[in-house]
Amino acid sequence: MSEQSEFDPASDVDSPRIVMAGDGPNAQSPRPAYGYGSNILGDTEVHLLDYVKVLYKRRWTAITAFLIVVLSVSVYTFTATPIFEARVQILIEKENTNVVTFKEAFEQNQITDDYYQTQYKILQSRALARRTIDALKLWDQPQFNPPPDNSLTVRKMLLAPAVLVAGWFNAASAKPGELPLPDETRKQSSIIDRFLGALTVSPVRNSRLVDVKFESPDAVLSASVANALAKAYIEQNLEFKFLSSKEASDWLGERLAEQRKQVEASEQAVQRYREQTDAVSLEEKQNIVVQKLSDLNAAVTRAKTERIQKEAAYNQIRTLQNDRAALDTFPAILSNSFIQQQKGELADLQRQQAQLSDKLGPNHPDMVKLASAIRAAETRIQGEIAKVVQAMRNDYQQSMAQEQSLTKALDQQKSDALALNRKGIEYGVLARDAASNRQIFESLMQRTKETGISGELRTSNIRVVDAAETPRRRSSPNTQTNLLLALLSGGTLAVGLAFFFEYLDNRIKSPDEIKQHLGLPFLGMVPALFDKSLENPLISNGVPNNFSESFRAVRTNVLFSSAADGGRSLVITSTGPGEGKTIVATNLAVALAQAGLRVLLVDADMRKPRVHMVFDKPQEPGLSNVLVGNAKASETVHAAAVPGLWVMPSGMHPPNPAELLGSKRFKDLLGSLTQHFDWVMIDTPPVMAVTDSSIVSHLATGVLFVVGAEMTSRHAGQRALEQLEHAQAKFTGVVLNRVDLKHNAYYYSQYYRREYSDYYQKDVRT
């Protein structure tokens, strides 16, 4: 008997075969197989319901975070010590009241923008805080010096998260504070820190008002501290001005004494110089010399001008002496009355001579007498002209002499002035030094008196507008605000954690993720069973209806995904252990057998076999026995309780399963099995654990990949598929196993609803 007929356990059974759409001569060509890396996901748009599903799936994480925040804040709000806040409002002016006209020794620059910022820092200074604490004697006050409490209470435990978050927030938002003063002890530094922590300085915008607030569990104490701080601030400001004025007054007194000595020394130097140079009234004498020099200079100028004029007139008349006509027009001649009289007489004589010349001859006594009179008149005219010329010459010479005399006097006066200036230079230096010292001395004396008066003037540009009153209502904790913030922050944290954990969770959870990340067709999902009694569930043994229907759906998809004629071999494997590949293999084999197909289930997981336990069959002889030659194939095939289903267990545990599965004997055996059975289902070990699955996948006609919901990361699944693809495996599809439809029903609502199971149950009953 041949080996093929030897292990034909149902050769006498004429089992019907399901004819697929692709069977027969007129069948259409099969669809192209989906391979790893091909993404068949059509619509990748994210819908709002996707976010709702994430929140529903992570609801316990979100609810836990929300409750922690809300409960912590609620416990803190209803158990925290009430805090009262008192407010005192201060007005800080830029200018003091103008009581005196002179300036103070201490005066703020009112133009600078940092004036108010400086005042705010002074209000929050450690020195002012210490002054206030001293004034109110708060060093032993419980708020600032609480007794140590090391007890552990329920309230502290509940408030621990809120305190921790608040500490982180305060540390992140805290600004570097003022350093402790050198004379502070550790205890005093701690008390001042607590005091400043309860103090708040809030400038009123667009005004010169400042709100100083202080928080305390004691309402009366909060008002007392706020008022005392404002009072101490005003007193400190006045003391600062007084000390500044006193220091300035002391310094001015020292400088005044020094300046007095310098004034005395400079005036004595001036007096000694006067005595040495015999210049008692050097200033007046110098003024006289200068005035005389100026007068001489003006006189020389006038003399020189007059000499030039007279010289010009003399030279002109001397030139015109021989020109009688031009000489008659000379101003000096025209202005001479004697010459003009003689000219008149000469004209009368000449007229008479002209009248008688017609009647008398030249020798006539009257004519001779007239001629003699004419000559006498001309002689008198020439003599007078000569006198005029001589007078002008004398006047010119006198002007020249006067000019020379004045010039000599001017030169002498210049020499005297230069000599006097030489004496006055050093004198002027000494006099100016004395005058400068005297002026400085007088200014210092005046400033000293003003400073003394301003130091006694107790005025301030700071005053209290509204004194603090004892608060009647607590400022914190604010129940409504805290609870509202708790709800908002708790909700935000809950949603954030839900999506954060969802983002970190790269496990495959839904069919869409299978299509998106694995690129394989989705064949169906199998719900998880929570019944502990169903250790090896089979759809033929009373399992829930949705469990049975899921495998029938997988069966349908598997049948329509493979259109090859003859027997088909299907490898069932997974990424890692625990994903339920054996459950899928056994139940899918049962489902195929229930469809009237001849199915053989081969347990190729020779390392950790489970198929024989599911069907309650002996482990040996089995596949390993056949491959090593210890048994025949017909001896290892056992009929299951389901008609049309046979099981081949794994057999003994061999030391080299991979070598046995990769041998020619296994290849021949698989070829023989596919000729006698419609489907040969091969349960193999996980891909990432060993290489057995890759070896068998190369020989099989298809690979069904099992993914445990929320068990397998997408990266591990991709690596497993890459390993199978390297073995040239032909992928049939992916089954999502162990889906928690009970707890995550809404998350998987688009794939499965409970109404489907209810409908099926009603249909079965009818």
Secondary structure, DSSP 8 states (H G I E B T S, - for coil): --HHHHT-TTTT--------TT-STT---------TT----------HHHHHHHHHHTHHHHHHHHHHHHHHHHHHHHHS--BEEEEEEEEE-SS----SSS--SS---TT-THHHHHHHHHHT-HHHHHHHHHHHT-TT-TTTS--------HHHHHHHHHHHHHHHHHHHH--------TT--HHHHHHHHHHHHTEEEEE-TTSSEEEEEEEESSHHHHHHHHHHHHHHHHHHHHHHHHHHHHHHHHHHHHHHHHHHHHHHHHHHHHHHHHHHHT-TTHHHHHHHHHHHHHHHHHHHHHHHHHHHHHHHHHHHHHHTTT-HHHHHTSHHHHT-HHHHHHHHHHHHHHHHHHHHTTTS-TTSHHHHHHHHHHHHHHHHHHHHHHHHHHHHHHHHHHHHHHHHHHHHHHHHHHHHHHHHHHHHHHHHHHHHHHHHHHHHHHHHHHHHHHHHHHHH----SEEEEE-----SS--BS-HHHHHHHHHHHHHHHHHHHHHHHHHH--B--SHHHIIIII---EEEEEE----TT-SS--TTS---HHHHHHHHHHHHHHHHH---SS-EEEEEEESSTTS-HHHHHHHHHHHHHHTT--EEEEE---SS--HHHHTT--S-S-HHHHHHTSS-HHHH-EE-SSTTEEEE---S--S-HHHHHTSHHHHHHHHHHHHH-SEEEEE---TTT-SHHHHHHHHSSEEEEEEETTTSBHHHHHHHHHHHHHTT--EEEEEEEEE-TTTSTTTTTTT--HHHHHHHHHHHH-
